[in-house]
Amino acid sequence: MEHQSIPLEHKKSILKQSALRFVVLLGIVSLFADMTYEGARSITGPFLAVLGASATVVGIVSGFGELIGYGLRLISGYISDRTGKYWTITLLGYAVNMLAVPLLALSGRWEIAAFLMIAERLGKAIRTPARDAMLSHATKEIGRGWGFGLHEAMDQIGAVLGPLIVSSVLFFRGGYQTSFGMLLVPALLALIVLVTVRLLHPRPRDLEAVSVKLEDKVFPRAFRLYLMAVALIAAGYADFPLIAYHFKKASIASDTWIPIFYAVAMGVDALAAILFGRLFDRVGISILIGVSVLSSLFAPLVFLGGFDFALLGMALWGVGMGAQESIMRAAVAGMVSIDKRGSAYGIFNAGYGVFWFLGSVLMGILYDKSIPSLIIFSVLIQLTYIPLLIVTKREMEIT
């Protein structure tokens, strides 16, 4: 019998379906993962206080954990590219990331709890660049923006559900240890789904049918310019703890409403990731210009407005976060060669985290001195991002 080859269009359809399944499954992993560690992070501060830690200790543990969580991605991304062990590194990172949280239920000293909190951030640092590199292969077929946007949306669903689970446990007087123990369920589900994805897709690179050959450099000029632009956005974006501090101090919202403001922002984040992800696939990196102008307005609304304007400001803050966590990551995949993406995502995340940290420190200082100065700094540094982005776009068109 004469062999009949599969039509090219049918092959593309099968590849696209497989790629979409990969993105959705990784999204489910992120959903359960965020339920776990975002649920935990909603109570780690009070938990440390109950164990006898001072406010200084809480600040150091939180800041050092975030610094590790972003800084070590530089090393993790490089190792993933050098070894090609993307799945191994991802599995290891998720295991540390997930299991550290329920172990908090067993910690009776703040020193042990602090160690586990930092270990959780370490696990995230290990797995993120390798996971994003694998995710970039699948998004080539279904659309970079749509793929990363869909993943971010599912991620944020978990970020909303996790704190709600913890809040429910505490409402029924379950206590902090019980709350951490309950988070073992989504943690195990995340690991089970992750192993399933590994079995179904052992070689995610095969999902990227055609890889465009970029210039033979580790990091092209467009990528370097893009990093500078992203650093400005990160530095000018006020962290929620500072915003929540302002809400409390200025009596903008009650203790009950402050978490709801955050939940609203996370919901907008999820919707914005999908919407702007689709637009990114149609118009390219230019969509980030409009997003940055829109999201830069959050600062005056949040820090000068009353309840209603502050809530609107949080919605715009969520718009910016949705873009930063989705299409900003999607853009990286189109700038760097396929075998350098782990390193690229490591540098991207590390740079973003370091400048976010530095910007947060500066805005905290400015808040104590002059709130208008904080607002001016936040808005101007975010808008300064636009010229750099335009230059980056032109550089991408040349190459």
N, C-alpha and C positions, 0 to 999 in steps of 0.2 A: 504494500500500500504506500502510495506516495505521501511523504511527510509534508504536512501543512504547517507553515510557520504562523505564529500568532501575529496578527496585524499590529503595526506600531502604535496606533491609537488605543488599541485594547491594552497593550503593555503599559502605556502611559496611565491609563485609567486604573489599572491594578496597582501601579506604583503610587499613584496619588491616594488611593484608598488606604494603602498600607502606611503611607506617610501620615495621613490624618489619624489613623488608629494609634500610631506611635505618639503623636502630639497629645491626643486625648488621654491616653493611658498615663503619660508623664504628667499631664494636668491633674489627673486623679491622685497620683502620688503626691504632687505638690499640695493638693487640697487637704489630704490627710496630714501631711507634714506641717502645714501651716496651722491646722487645728491643734496640733500638738504643741509646737513651740510658741505660737502667738498666744495660745491659751495660757501657757506657763508664764510668758513674759508679762501678762496682764496682772500677775500677782507676785512676781519675784521680789519686787521692792518691799512690799509689806511683809512678805515671808522672811526676808533677811532681817527686817526690823524685829519681828517676833523672836527670831533666834538670837537677838542681842547685837546685831551689827549697827554701827553708827551710820549717819547720813553720808559721811565721807566715804565709808566702805562701800555703801550702795552705789555712790557716784563712780568710784574707781572701778568696781566690778563691771558696772554697766558700760562705762567708757572703754575699758580695756577689752571687754568682750567684743564690742563693736569694732575696735581697732584690729583685733585678731581676725574677726569675721570677714573683714575686707582686705586687710594687708596680706594675709597668708594666701589669698587667692592668686596672687602673683606667682608664688612658688608652685602651688597646686596646678595652675594652668600650664606652666612650663613643663612640669613633670609629666602631665598627661600627654602633651605633644611629643616629648622625648621618648616616652615608653610606649605610647599608643594604647595604654591600658585604660581607656576611658571608662569602660564599664566597671573595672575593678576599683578605680578611684571613686567613682560615683557611689558604688555599693558601700565601700568603706565609710565614706563621708556621711551617707544617710544613716548608717548603723550607729555611728557615734552621735550624730545630730538627734536621732530619734530616742535612743535608749537613755541618754543623759537626762531627759525630762522626767520620765516616771521614777527614775532613781532618786529624784529629789524628795520623793515621799519617804525615803528611808534616812534622809540626812537629819541629824539631831544637832548639828553645830553649823554656824554660819560659814565657817571655813570650808566645810565639805560642800555645802550648798553653792558657795561661790565657785569652787572648783568645777562642779557639774555645770553651772551656768556658762562658764568660760568654755568648757568642753563642748557644750551644745553649739556655741558660736564657731568653735574650731571645726566641728563636723560640717557645718554649713560652708565654711571656707574651703574645705577639702573637696566637696562634691560639686559646687556651683559651676566653676569653669568647664569641667569635663561634661557635665550635664548640658550646659548651654551649647557646647560644641556639637554634641550629638543632636540636640534639638535643631540646630541650624541646618543639618542635613535634611531633615524631614520638611522643614519650612520652605526649602527651595522649590518643592513641587506644589505646595498648596498656597504659597505666598508668605514671604517673610513676616510682614506685618500681621496678617491674619493668624499665622501660626503662633508667633510670640504673644500676640494679643489674646488669643484663646487660652493659652497657657497661663498668662497673667490673670485673666478673669477667673479661672478655676482656682488659682492660687489664692486670690482675694476672698473667694467664697469661704475657704477654710480659715482665712484670717478673721472673718466675721464670726464664724461658727465656734471657733475655739474659745474666745473670751466669753461667749454666751453660755457655753457648757460649764466653764469654771464659775461664772456668775450664778448659774442654776444650782450647782453643788453648794456654793457658799450660802445661797438663799435658804436652802434646806439644812443649813448648819452642818455641812459636811466637813468643814475645816480645810486648811491648805494641803495637808498631806493627802487627804482623800481626793482633792482636786487633781493633784499631780498623779495619783494612782489611777484615776479615771482616764487620764490622757495616755495611758498605756494602750488603750484600745485603738485610737487612731494611729498611734505610733506603729503598732504591729500591722495594721491594715496598710499603711504606707509602705512598709518593708515587703509585705506579701505581694502587693501590686507591682512594686519595683522589680522583684525577682521574676514575676510573670512577664513583665516587659522585656527583661533580659533574655528569657527563654524564647519569646516570640520574635525578638529583633536583636540577635547577637551582633549584627554588623550594621549599625545605623547609617554608616557612610554609604552603604548600597542604596539607600533611599534617595540620595542625590544623584540623579541619573547623569547629568552633565555638569561638570564643574568648570566654570570659566577660569582660564589661566590668567592670573593677575601678575603684576610685575614681580620679578624675582627678588623681592626684598622681604625681610621678616615683617616689617611694619611700614607700609607705604606712607607717603606724605599725607594723603587724605586721612588716614587713620590717626596720624599724629595730630593733625589739626583738629580732628573730631574729638580727640581726648581733651584738648585744651578747651574746646567749647563745652563739653560735658562737665568739666571741672568747674566752670563758671556757674552752670546751672546748679550743681551740687552745693557749691559754696553759698549760693544765695537762697537756698531753700530752707526755711525754718523747720526745725524738727518739732514733732508734735508735743513732746514734753514741755518745751518752751511755750508753745501755744496754749497748752492746758494750764500751765503755770499762770499765764496771763489771764485766762478765763476765770481762774480761781481768785487771783489777786484783785482783779478789776470787777469781780462779781458779775461777769457777763453770763455765766451759766452755773447752775448748781452742780454739786458732785454727781448727781444722778444724770444730768444732761451731758456732762463732758464726755463720758464714754459713748453716748449716742451721737454726739458730733463726730467722733472718730469713726464710728460705724457708718455714718452717712458718707464720710470721705472715702472709706474703703469700698462702699457700694458704688460710688461714682467712679472710683479707680477701676473697678471691674468693667463697667460699661464703657468708659473712655478707652480702655485697652483694646476692646473689640472694635469700637467705632474708628479710632485713629489707626488701628492696625490695618483695617480695610482701606482707609484713605492712603496710608503709606504705600500699599501695593499699587495704587493707581497713580499717585502723583510723586511718590518718592520722598526723599529726605526733606523736601521743602515744607511738608506738613508740620515739621517740628517748629518752624518759624511761627506759624499761627498758634500752635499750642503754647509756646513760651510766652507770647504776648498775652494770651488769655490767662494762663496760670500765674503770671507775675502780679496780677491784680489781687491775689489772695492776701498779700501782706497788709495793704491799707484797710481792707475789709475786716480782716481778723483782728488787727491790733488797734483800730480806731473805731470800729463799728460797734453797735449794740448787738443784742441777741440775733435779730434777723440777718443783719449784714455779716455778722460773724459766721452764721450758719452757711450763708452764700459763699463766704470766703473759704470755708472748709470744703465746700463742694468744688471750688476752683482748685484748691490744694490737691484734692483727689484727682482732678483732671490731669494735673501735672505729674502726679505720682504714677497714674496709669500709663502716661506716655514714657516716663523714665524707665519703668519696669518692663515695657513691651517694645515699642518701636525703636527706642534708643539701643536696645540689645539687638533688634532685628537688623539695624543699619550696619552693625559691626560685621556681620556675616558676608555682606557684599563688598567689603573693603579689604579683607585679608584672605590669603590663600587657604585652602581647605586643611592643609596639614599644620597650619599655625593658629588655628582658631582657639584652641585651648589656652595658649599663651596670650592671645589677644583678649579673650574674655577675662583672663586673670588680671591683666594690666588694666583693662577697662573698669572692672569691679573694684580693684585696689585703689586706683586713682579717684574714682567716684567716692569711695568710702572715706579716704583720707581728706579730700576737700570738703566733703559733707561735715566731717568731724571738725575741721578747722573753721569752717563757716559757722557751725553751731556754737563753737566757743566764742567767736567774735560777736555773733548776734546776741549771745547771752550777756556779754560785757556791754554792748550797745544798749540793750534793754534797760540795764541798771542806770545808765547815764542819760539816755534820751530815746524814747520810743520812735519819734519821727526820724531820727538818724538810722535806726534799725530798718525802718520801712524804706528809706531812700537807698540804703545799701542793698537790701534785698531786691528791689525793683531794678535798680541800675545794673547790678552785676548779672542779673538774668537777661536783661535786654542786650548787654554787651556780648552775650552768646550769639546773637543773630548775625553780626558781620562775620564772625568766625565760621558759622555754619554755611553762609553763602560762599565763602572762599573754599570750604570743604566740598561743597556741591560742585563748584567749578573744577576743582582738582579731580574729582571722581569722573567728571565728563571728559577730561583730558586723557586720563588713564584708561 
